[in-house]
Amino acid sequence: MKRHYATASIVSADRIVFNIKGNDYRLVVAVDYERSIVWIKWIGTHAEYDRIDVRELSMSGEVRPIRSPTDYEEALAEAKQLWGAKVR
């Protein structure tokens, strides 16, 4: 993982933290290497990240799989809205 994402922090065997936009944001994921699955556990600002325990995160809210281009576009629009970005 570090070979492809040099700024990623490996927290445990299945938990990785990625820096986004020059470390302004953090993305915490859980990885199941055997099944090639990545779960987004948390995403937020660096300041918010400093207040959480990444080892204890659990997913809350509705989880919807991305199975189609439409699902992808809807998820992307929701993420942009949450970050305050303009949606095209």
DODRENFI-156812 format. One record per atom (N, C-alpha, C, O): residue number from 1; residue in one letter; atom name; x, z, y. Coordinates in steps of 0.02 Angstrom, whole numbers. Atoms other than C-alpha are relative to their C-alpha. Layout:
N
+-----+------+------+--------+--------+--------+
|  nr | rest | atom |      X |      Z |      Y |
+-----+------+------+--------+--------+--------+
| NUM |    a |   CA |      X |      Z |      Y |
...
+-----+------+------+--------+--------+--------+
***
This chain:
88
+-----+------+------+--------+--------+--------+
|  nr | rest | atom |      X |      Z |      Y |
+-----+------+------+--------+--------+--------+
|   1 |    m |    N |     41 |      0 |    -59 |
|   1 |    m |   CA |      0 |      0 |      0 |
|   1 |    m |    C |     44 |      0 |     63 |
|   1 |    m |    O |     31 |    -38 |    109 |
|   2 |    k |    N |    -43 |     -5 |    -59 |
|   2 |    k |   CA |    138 |     47 |    124 |
|   2 |    k |    C |     37 |    -66 |     12 |
|   2 |    k |    O |     56 |    -80 |     69 |
|   3 |    r |    N |    -34 |     64 |     -8 |
|   3 |    r |   CA |    220 |   -122 |     93 |
|   3 |    r |    C |    -42 |    -47 |     42 |
|   3 |    r |    O |    -15 |    -86 |     83 |
|   4 |    h |    N |     45 |     44 |    -37 |
|   4 |    h |   CA |     67 |   -211 |    163 |
|   4 |    h |    C |    -24 |     30 |     66 |
|   4 |    h |    O |    -37 |     -6 |    114 |
|   5 |    y |    N |     26 |    -36 |    -59 |
|   5 |    y |   CA |     11 |    -79 |    290 |
|   5 |    y |    C |     49 |     56 |     17 |
|   5 |    y |    O |     39 |    113 |     -2 |
|   6 |    a |    N |    -55 |    -46 |    -15 |
|   6 |    a |   CA |    166 |      6 |    358 |
|   6 |    a |    C |    -23 |     63 |     37 |
|   6 |    a |    O |      6 |    116 |     28 |
|   7 |    t |    N |     22 |    -58 |    -39 |
|   7 |    t |   CA |     69 |    122 |    475 |
|   7 |    t |    C |    -52 |     42 |    -37 |
|   7 |    t |    O |    -75 |     92 |    -10 |
|   8 |    a |    N |     49 |    -40 |     39 |
|   8 |    a |   CA |    -50 |    184 |    339 |
|   8 |    a |    C |     32 |     65 |    -22 |
|   8 |    a |    O |     92 |     68 |    -37 |
|   9 |    s |    N |    -24 |    -64 |     24 |
|   9 |    s |   CA |    -35 |    366 |    292 |
|   9 |    s |    C |    -34 |     15 |    -66 |
|   9 |    s |    O |    -95 |     17 |    -71 |
|  10 |    i |    N |     27 |    -16 |     66 |
|  10 |    i |   CA |    -57 |    407 |    108 |
|  10 |    i |    C |     -8 |     75 |     -3 |
|  10 |    i |    O |     41 |    112 |     -4 |
|  11 |    v |    N |     16 |    -71 |     -2 |
|  11 |    v |   CA |   -143 |    576 |    105 |
|  11 |    v |    C |      0 |     30 |    -70 |
|  11 |    v |    O |     23 |     86 |    -80 |
|  12 |    s |    N |      1 |    -21 |     70 |
|  12 |    s |   CA |   -170 |    590 |    -83 |
|  12 |    s |    C |     -1 |    -62 |    -43 |
|  12 |    s |    O |      4 |   -118 |    -18 |
|  13 |    a |    N |     -2 |     57 |     46 |
|  13 |    a |   CA |   -175 |    481 |   -237 |
|  13 |    a |    C |    -55 |    -51 |     15 |
|  13 |    a |    O |    -47 |   -110 |      1 |
|  14 |    d |    N |     55 |     46 |    -13 |
|  14 |    d |   CA |   -342 |    407 |   -181 |
|  14 |    d |    C |    -22 |     -2 |     73 |
|  14 |    d |    O |    -71 |    -36 |     88 |
|  15 |    r |    N |     22 |     -3 |    -70 |
|  15 |    r |   CA |   -352 |    443 |      7 |
|  15 |    r |    C |     53 |    -28 |     45 |
|  15 |    r |    O |    111 |     -8 |     43 |
|  16 |    i |    N |    -47 |     33 |    -46 |
|  16 |    i |   CA |   -272 |    333 |    141 |
|  16 |    i |    C |    -31 |      0 |     70 |
|  16 |    i |    O |    -91 |     -9 |     78 |
|  17 |    v |    N |     21 |      2 |    -70 |
|  17 |    v |   CA |   -281 |    340 |    331 |
|  17 |    v |    C |     35 |    -59 |     33 |
|  17 |    v |    O |     96 |    -66 |     29 |
|  18 |    f |    N |    -27 |     58 |    -37 |
|  18 |    f |   CA |   -259 |    180 |    433 |
|  18 |    f |    C |     -7 |     12 |     74 |
|  18 |    f |    O |    -58 |     38 |     98 |
|  19 |    n |    N |      3 |      0 |    -72 |
|  19 |    n |   CA |   -218 |    172 |    617 |
|  19 |    n |    C |    -29 |    -66 |     23 |
|  19 |    n |    O |    -11 |   -119 |     -3 |
|  20 |    i |    N |     33 |     59 |    -25 |
|  20 |    i |   CA |   -325 |     50 |    714 |
|  20 |    i |    C |      9 |     -3 |     76 |
|  20 |    i |    O |      5 |     48 |    110 |
|  21 |    k |    N |     -7 |     12 |    -72 |
|  21 |    k |   CA |   -296 |    -25 |    887 |
|  21 |    k |    C |     52 |     46 |     31 |
|  21 |    k |    O |     38 |     85 |     76 |
|  22 |    g |    N |    -55 |    -38 |    -28 |
|  22 |    g |   CA |   -128 |     54 |    919 |
|  22 |    g |    C |     -9 |     75 |     -7 |
|  22 |    g |    O |     13 |    113 |     36 |
|  23 |    n |    N |     11 |    -71 |     15 |
|  23 |    n |   CA |   -182 |    221 |    844 |
|  23 |    n |    C |    -55 |     31 |     43 |
|  23 |    n |    O |    -63 |     92 |     43 |
|  24 |    d |    N |     58 |    -26 |    -37 |
|  24 |    d |   CA |   -335 |    237 |    959 |
|  24 |    d |    C |    -54 |     24 |    -48 |
|  24 |    d |    O |    -90 |     72 |    -33 |
|  25 |    y |    N |     51 |    -16 |     50 |
|  25 |    y |   CA |   -446 |    244 |    805 |
|  25 |    y |    C |     34 |     13 |    -67 |
|  25 |    y |    O |     90 |    -10 |    -80 |
|  26 |    r |    N |    -24 |    -13 |     67 |
|  26 |    r |   CA |   -424 |    306 |    627 |
|  26 |    r |    C |    -55 |    -20 |    -50 |
|  26 |    r |    O |   -114 |     -9 |    -37 |
|  27 |    l |    N |     45 |     19 |     55 |
|  27 |    l |   CA |   -503 |    239 |    467 |
|  27 |    l |    C |     25 |     37 |    -62 |
|  27 |    l |    O |     82 |     29 |    -82 |
|  28 |    v |    N |    -17 |    -37 |     61 |
|  28 |    v |   CA |   -505 |    352 |    314 |
|  28 |    v |    C |    -37 |    -32 |    -58 |
|  28 |    v |    O |    -98 |    -40 |    -56 |
|  29 |    v |    N |     31 |     31 |     58 |
|  29 |    v |   CA |   -536 |    271 |    146 |
|  29 |    v |    C |     20 |     37 |    -64 |
|  29 |    v |    O |     71 |     70 |    -67 |
|  30 |    a |    N |    -16 |    -23 |     67 |
|  30 |    a |   CA |   -543 |    323 |    -35 |
|  30 |    a |    C |      8 |    -63 |    -42 |
|  30 |    a |    O |    -31 |   -110 |    -35 |
|  31 |    v |    N |    -15 |     60 |     39 |
|  31 |    v |   CA |   -471 |    200 |   -160 |
|  31 |    v |    C |     -4 |     16 |    -75 |
|  31 |    v |    O |     24 |     65 |    -99 |
|  32 |    d |    N |      1 |     -3 |     73 |
|  32 |    d |   CA |   -512 |    176 |   -343 |
|  32 |    d |    C |     40 |    -61 |    -23 |
|  32 |    d |    O |     13 |   -117 |    -27 |
|  33 |    y |    N |    -45 |     56 |     16 |
|  33 |    y |   CA |   -364 |     69 |   -396 |
|  33 |    y |    C |    -20 |    -34 |    -66 |
|  33 |    y |    O |    -12 |    -95 |    -72 |
|  34 |    e |    N |     18 |     30 |     64 |
|  34 |    e |   CA |   -426 |     43 |   -574 |
|  34 |    e |    C |    -58 |    -49 |      6 |
|  34 |    e |    O |    -59 |   -100 |    -28 |
|  35 |    r |    N |     59 |     43 |     -9 |
|  35 |    r |   CA |   -590 |    -34 |   -515 |
|  35 |    r |    C |      6 |    -46 |     60 |
|  35 |    r |    O |    -38 |    -87 |     72 |
|  36 |    s |    N |    -11 |     40 |    -61 |
|  36 |    s |   CA |   -518 |   -114 |   -357 |
|  36 |    s |    C |    -57 |     10 |     50 |
|  36 |    s |    O |    -85 |    -39 |     77 |
|  37 |    i |    N |     53 |    -17 |    -47 |
|  37 |    i |   CA |   -645 |    -24 |   -247 |
|  37 |    i |    C |     29 |     44 |     55 |
|  37 |    i |    O |     68 |     89 |     42 |
|  38 |    v |    N |    -19 |    -41 |    -57 |
|  38 |    v |   CA |   -618 |     47 |    -73 |
|  38 |    v |    C |    -64 |     26 |     33 |
|  38 |    v |    O |   -109 |    -13 |     49 |
|  39 |    w |    N |     57 |    -30 |    -34 |
|  39 |    w |   CA |   -744 |    168 |      4 |
|  39 |    w |    C |     22 |     24 |     68 |
|  39 |    w |    O |     73 |     58 |     74 |
|  40 |    i |    N |    -13 |    -26 |    -67 |
|  40 |    i |   CA |   -746 |    199 |    190 |
|  40 |    i |    C |    -30 |     71 |      2 |
|  40 |    i |    O |    -90 |     80 |     -7 |
|  41 |    k |    N |     21 |    -70 |     -2 |
|  41 |    k |   CA |   -754 |    388 |    206 |
|  41 |    k |    C |    -15 |     22 |     71 |
|  41 |    k |    O |    -59 |     64 |     83 |
|  42 |    w |    N |      8 |    -22 |    -69 |
|  42 |    w |   CA |   -740 |    404 |    395 |
|  42 |    w |    C |     35 |    -49 |     46 |
|  42 |    w |    O |     86 |    -79 |     27 |
|  43 |    i |    N |    -34 |     39 |    -52 |
|  43 |    i |   CA |   -699 |    307 |    553 |
|  43 |    i |    C |    -17 |     32 |     66 |
|  43 |    i |    O |    -74 |     52 |     79 |
|  44 |    g |    N |     12 |    -30 |    -65 |
|  44 |    g |   CA |   -678 |    374 |    728 |
|  44 |    g |    C |     63 |     -2 |     42 |
|  44 |    g |    O |    113 |    -34 |     23 |
|  45 |    t |    N |    -57 |     -1 |    -46 |
|  45 |    t |   CA |   -561 |    405 |    873 |
|  45 |    t |    C |     55 |     46 |    -28 |
|  45 |    t |    O |     43 |     87 |    -72 |
|  46 |    h |    N |    -56 |    -43 |     21 |
|  46 |    h |   CA |   -392 |    485 |    852 |
|  46 |    h |    C |    -15 |     73 |     16 |
|  46 |    h |    O |      1 |    118 |    -23 |
|  47 |    a |    N |     18 |    -69 |    -19 |
|  47 |    a |   CA |   -455 |    639 |    945 |
|  47 |    a |    C |    -49 |     31 |    -49 |
|  47 |    a |    O |    -43 |     89 |    -67 |
|  48 |    e |    N |     48 |    -24 |     49 |
|  48 |    e |   CA |   -602 |    655 |    825 |
|  48 |    e |    C |     34 |     13 |    -67 |
|  48 |    e |    O |     19 |     61 |   -102 |
|  49 |    y |    N |    -38 |     -7 |     63 |
|  49 |    y |   CA |   -484 |    632 |    677 |
|  49 |    y |    C |     37 |     66 |     -2 |
|  49 |    y |    O |     42 |     97 |    -55 |
|  50 |    d |    N |    -37 |    -62 |     -2 |
|  50 |    d |   CA |   -383 |    781 |    734 |
|  50 |    d |    C |    -43 |     61 |    -16 |
|  50 |    d |    O |    -16 |    115 |    -31 |
|  51 |    r |    N |     45 |    -56 |     13 |
|  51 |    r |   CA |   -537 |    891 |    707 |
|  51 |    r |    C |    -29 |      0 |    -71 |
|  51 |    r |    O |    -72 |     42 |    -86 |
|  52 |    i |    N |     28 |      4 |     67 |
|  52 |    i |   CA |   -574 |    841 |    526 |
|  52 |    i |    C |     54 |     14 |    -53 |
|  52 |    i |    O |    113 |     10 |    -39 |
|  53 |    d |    N |    -45 |     -7 |     57 |
|  53 |    d |   CA |   -498 |    877 |    356 |
|  53 |    d |    C |    -12 |    -61 |    -44 |
|  53 |    d |    O |    -63 |    -65 |    -79 |
|  54 |    v |    N |     10 |     63 |     35 |
|  54 |    v |   CA |   -474 |    706 |    277 |
|  54 |    v |    C |     -6 |      9 |    -75 |
|  54 |    v |    O |    -36 |    -33 |   -109 |
|  55 |    r |    N |      4 |    -11 |     73 |
|  55 |    r |   CA |   -457 |    780 |    102 |
|  55 |    r |    C |    -70 |     22 |    -21 |
|  55 |    r |    O |    -88 |     15 |    -79 |
|  56 |    e |    N |     66 |    -27 |     17 |
|  56 |    e |   CA |   -632 |    856 |    111 |
|  56 |    e |    C |    -58 |    -44 |     22 |
|  56 |    e |    O |   -116 |    -24 |     14 |
|  57 |    l |    N |     54 |     43 |    -24 |
|  57 |    l |   CA |   -730 |    711 |    184 |
|  57 |    l |    C |    -44 |    -24 |    -57 |
|  57 |    l |    O |    -20 |    -40 |   -111 |
|  58 |    s |    N |     47 |     31 |     47 |
|  58 |    s |   CA |   -885 |    653 |     95 |
|  58 |    s |    C |    -45 |    -47 |     40 |
|  58 |    s |    O |    -54 |    -37 |    100 |
|  59 |    m |    N |     41 |     50 |    -35 |
|  59 |    m |   CA |   -997 |    507 |    138 |
|  59 |    m |    C |    -69 |     29 |     14 |
|  59 |    m |    O |   -100 |     59 |    -30 |
|  60 |    s |    N |     68 |    -21 |    -17 |
|  60 |    s |   CA |  -1157 |    549 |    229 |
|  60 |    s |    C |    -37 |    -60 |     28 |
|  60 |    s |    O |     -6 |   -109 |     51 |
|  61 |    g |    N |     39 |     56 |    -25 |
|  61 |    g |   CA |  -1297 |    437 |    281 |
|  61 |    g |    C |    -13 |    -52 |    -53 |
|  61 |    g |    O |      6 |    -44 |   -111 |
|  62 |    e |    N |     18 |     54 |     46 |
|  62 |    e |   CA |  -1358 |    277 |    203 |
|  62 |    e |    C |     60 |    -44 |    -14 |
|  62 |    e |    O |     96 |    -65 |     31 |
|  63 |    v |    N |    -54 |     44 |     20 |
|  63 |    v |   CA |  -1233 |    175 |    106 |
|  63 |    v |    C |    -31 |    -64 |    -27 |
|  63 |    v |    O |    -71 |    -63 |    -74 |
|  64 |    r |    N |     27 |     65 |     21 |
|  64 |    r |   CA |  -1273 |    -10 |     90 |
|  64 |    r |    C |     57 |    -45 |    -19 |
|  64 |    r |    O |    103 |    -56 |     21 |
|  65 |    p |    N |    -54 |     46 |     19 |
|  65 |    p |   CA |  -1163 |   -128 |     -8 |
|  65 |    p |    C |     -4 |    -66 |     38 |
|  65 |    p |    O |    -58 |    -87 |     57 |
|  66 |    i |    N |     -3 |     66 |    -31 |
|  66 |    i |   CA |  -1107 |   -290 |     72 |
|  66 |    i |    C |      4 |    -51 |    -56 |
|  66 |    i |    O |     55 |    -57 |    -90 |
|  67 |    r |    N |      4 |     48 |     55 |
|  67 |    r |   CA |  -1162 |   -426 |    -47 |
|  67 |    r |    C |     -7 |    -72 |     22 |
|  67 |    r |    O |     -5 |   -118 |    -19 |
|  68 |    s |    N |     11 |     68 |    -24 |
|  68 |    s |   CA |  -1190 |   -576 |     63 |
|  68 |    s |    C |     29 |     -8 |     70 |
|  68 |    s |    O |     47 |     42 |    102 |
|  69 |    p |    N |    -23 |     10 |    -69 |
|  69 |    p |   CA |  -1132 |   -656 |    225 |
|  69 |    p |    C |    -45 |     34 |     51 |
|  69 |    p |    O |    -21 |     58 |    102 |
|  70 |    t |    N |     47 |    -33 |    -46 |
|  70 |    t |   CA |  -1289 |   -588 |    308 |
|  70 |    t |    C |     13 |     75 |      2 |
|  70 |    t |    O |     13 |    105 |     56 |
|  71 |    d |    N |    -16 |    -71 |      3 |
|  71 |    d |   CA |  -1249 |   -411 |    248 |
|  71 |    d |    C |     63 |     14 |     41 |
|  71 |    d |    O |     67 |     63 |     77 |
|  72 |    y |    N |    -63 |     -8 |    -35 |
|  72 |    y |   CA |  -1073 |   -433 |    317 |
|  72 |    y |    C |    -11 |     -2 |     76 |
|  72 |    y |    O |     14 |     41 |    112 |
|  73 |    e |    N |     13 |      7 |    -72 |
|  73 |    e |   CA |  -1135 |   -491 |    488 |
|  73 |    e |    C |    -38 |     60 |     27 |
|  73 |    e |    O |    -23 |     84 |     82 |
|  74 |    e |    N |     38 |    -59 |    -22 |
|  74 |    e |   CA |  -1259 |   -347 |    499 |
|  74 |    e |    C |     45 |     62 |      4 |
|  74 |    e |    O |     41 |    101 |     51 |
|  75 |    a |    N |    -46 |    -57 |      0 |
|  75 |    a |   CA |  -1124 |   -220 |    453 |
|  75 |    a |    C |     49 |     -5 |     58 |
|  75 |    a |    O |     64 |     45 |     91 |
|  76 |    l |    N |    -46 |     11 |    -55 |
|  76 |    l |   CA |  -1004 |   -295 |    579 |
|  76 |    l |    C |    -33 |     15 |     67 |
|  76 |    l |    O |     -3 |     46 |    111 |
|  77 |    a |    N |     36 |    -13 |    -62 |
|  77 |    a |   CA |  -1135 |   -290 |    717 |
|  77 |    a |    C |    -11 |     75 |     10 |
|  77 |    a |    O |     -6 |    101 |     66 |
|  78 |    e |    N |     10 |    -73 |     -4 |
|  78 |    e |   CA |  -1172 |   -107 |    677 |
|  78 |    e |    C |     65 |     36 |     18 |
|  78 |    e |    O |     64 |     81 |     59 |
|  79 |    a |    N |    -65 |    -31 |    -16 |
|  79 |    a |   CA |   -987 |    -61 |    681 |
|  79 |    a |    C |     19 |    -13 |     73 |
|  79 |    a |    O |     43 |     32 |    107 |
|  80 |    k |    N |    -16 |     16 |    -69 |
|  80 |    k |   CA |   -963 |   -150 |    847 |
|  80 |    k |    C |    -43 |     41 |     48 |
|  80 |    k |    O |    -19 |     64 |    100 |
|  81 |    q |    N |     45 |    -40 |    -42 |
|  81 |    q |   CA |  -1114 |    -60 |    919 |
|  81 |    q |    C |     24 |     73 |      2 |
|  81 |    q |    O |     24 |    104 |     55 |
|  82 |    l |    N |    -24 |    -69 |      3 |
|  82 |    l |   CA |  -1046 |    108 |    861 |
|  82 |    l |    C |     63 |     10 |     41 |
|  82 |    l |    O |     73 |     64 |     69 |
|  83 |    w |    N |    -62 |     -4 |    -39 |
|  83 |    w |   CA |   -879 |     72 |    944 |
|  83 |    w |    C |    -10 |    -17 |     73 |
|  83 |    w |    O |     37 |    -12 |    113 |
|  84 |    g |    N |     14 |     17 |    -69 |
|  84 |    g |   CA |   -963 |     17 |   1105 |
|  84 |    g |    C |     24 |    -69 |     19 |
|  84 |    g |    O |     28 |    -85 |     78 |
|  85 |    a |    N |    -22 |     69 |    -14 |
|  85 |    a |   CA |   -902 |   -162 |   1088 |
|  85 |    a |    C |    -60 |    -44 |     13 |
|  85 |    a |    O |   -115 |    -29 |     -9 |
|  86 |    k |    N |     54 |     48 |    -10 |
|  86 |    k |   CA |  -1004 |   -309 |   1145 |
|  86 |    k |    C |     -9 |    -41 |    -62 |
|  86 |    k |    O |     39 |    -67 |    -91 |
|  87 |    v |    N |     15 |     40 |     59 |
|  87 |    v |   CA |  -1090 |   -397 |   1002 |
|  87 |    v |    C |    -17 |    -70 |     23 |
|  87 |    v |    O |    -58 |    -80 |     67 |
|  88 |    r |    N |     12 |     70 |    -20 |
|  88 |    r |   CA |  -1086 |   -586 |   1014 |
|  88 |    r |    C |    -64 |    -26 |    -30 |
|  88 |    r |    O |    -83 |    -83 |    -20 |
+-----+------+------+--------+--------+--------+
***
